Amino acid sequence: MLVIGPPTRLKEILYFNAVEFETEADGKFYVFFAIDAYSKSVINTGRFTELKPIDIMNQVFELMIHKDFKKHDYPFTLLMDVGEEIAEDLNLIVEAFNWRIR
């Protein structure tokens, strides 16, 4: 079991996930978002019709460079409920920014 204490500063712990929606006009699609555990602010990174590994990797990268996501001098933890099968590839993306995924 992974135990992480409460965050003590902005963007120290982020929850990153995709939510599935379906409408008559658009059919099924996924919206990717990150929630800062400290401030509770939300960053939307995109929308896709499938939840493929490449889409997940692209959205993690989009989060890293998002205008509302400023890099700090300390590492953060990105907690995800999607992408377990590509965790090694996802970590390669975020390690370049001094971060890690759990």
C-alpha positions as CSV (number, residue, x, y, z in Angstrom):
1,M,0.0,0.0,0.0
2,L,1.3,3.4,-1.0
3,V,1.2,6.0,1.8
4,I,1.8,9.6,1.0
5,G,1.5,12.4,3.6
6,P,-0.5,15.5,3.0
7,P,1.1,18.1,0.7
8,T,2.8,21.1,2.3
9,R,3.1,23.3,-0.9
10,L,1.7,23.9,-4.3
11,K,2.1,21.1,-6.9
12,E,3.9,18.8,-4.6
13,I,1.2,16.1,-5.2
14,L,-1.0,16.0,-8.3
15,Y,-3.8,13.5,-9.1
16,F,-3.9,12.9,-12.8
17,N,-6.7,11.0,-14.4
18,A,-9.1,10.7,-17.3
19,V,-12.9,10.7,-16.9
20,E,-15.1,9.0,-19.5
21,F,-18.1,10.9,-20.9
22,E,-20.7,10.1,-23.5
23,T,-23.1,12.3,-25.4
24,E,-25.5,11.6,-28.3
25,A,-23.6,14.1,-30.5
26,D,-20.0,13.1,-29.6
27,G,-20.3,9.5,-28.5
28,K,-17.8,8.3,-25.9
29,F,-14.7,10.4,-25.1
30,Y,-12.2,11.0,-22.3
31,V,-11.2,14.2,-20.6
32,F,-7.8,14.4,-19.0
33,F,-7.2,16.6,-15.9
34,A,-4.8,17.1,-13.0
35,I,-5.8,18.2,-9.5
36,D,-3.3,19.9,-7.2
37,A,-3.7,18.2,-3.8
38,Y,-2.7,21.4,-2.0
39,S,-4.7,24.1,-3.7
40,K,-7.4,21.9,-5.2
41,S,-6.9,23.7,-8.5
42,V,-7.7,21.8,-11.7
43,I,-5.8,21.8,-15.0
44,N,-7.5,20.3,-18.1
45,T,-5.0,18.9,-20.6
46,G,-7.2,17.5,-23.3
47,R,-9.9,15.3,-24.7
48,F,-9.6,12.0,-26.7
49,T,-12.0,9.4,-28.1
50,E,-9.9,6.5,-27.0
51,L,-7.7,5.8,-24.0
52,K,-4.6,4.5,-25.8
53,P,-1.1,4.5,-24.2
54,I,0.1,7.2,-26.6
55,D,-2.7,9.5,-25.6
56,I,-1.9,9.1,-21.9
57,M,1.8,9.8,-22.6
58,N,0.9,12.8,-24.6
59,Q,-1.3,14.2,-21.9
60,V,1.3,13.7,-19.2
61,F,3.7,15.7,-21.4
62,E,1.0,18.4,-22.1
63,L,0.7,18.7,-18.3
64,M,4.5,19.2,-17.9
65,I,4.4,22.1,-20.4
66,H,0.9,23.5,-19.6
67,K,0.9,27.3,-19.1
68,D,-0.9,26.9,-15.7
69,F,1.6,24.4,-14.5
70,K,4.8,26.2,-13.5
71,K,7.9,24.2,-12.6
72,H,9.1,24.5,-9.0
73,D,12.6,23.7,-7.7
74,Y,11.3,20.7,-5.8
75,P,10.1,17.4,-7.1
76,F,6.5,16.4,-7.1
77,T,4.5,13.2,-7.2
78,L,2.0,12.5,-10.0
79,L,-0.6,10.0,-8.8
80,M,-2.4,8.3,-11.7
81,D,-5.2,5.8,-12.1
82,V,-4.5,5.2,-15.8
83,G,-1.4,4.1,-17.6
84,E,-0.1,1.4,-15.3
85,E,1.0,-0.7,-18.3
86,I,3.2,2.2,-19.5
87,A,4.5,3.5,-16.2
88,E,8.2,3.0,-17.2
89,D,7.6,5.2,-20.3
90,L,5.6,7.8,-18.3
91,N,8.4,8.1,-15.8
92,L,10.9,8.8,-18.6
93,I,8.8,11.8,-19.5
94,V,8.5,13.3,-16.1
95,E,12.0,12.4,-14.9
96,A,13.3,15.0,-17.3
97,F,11.4,17.5,-15.2
98,N,12.7,16.1,-11.9
99,W,9.4,14.5,-11.0
100,R,8.0,11.0,-10.5
101,I,4.8,9.0,-11.1
102,R,3.1,6.7,-8.6
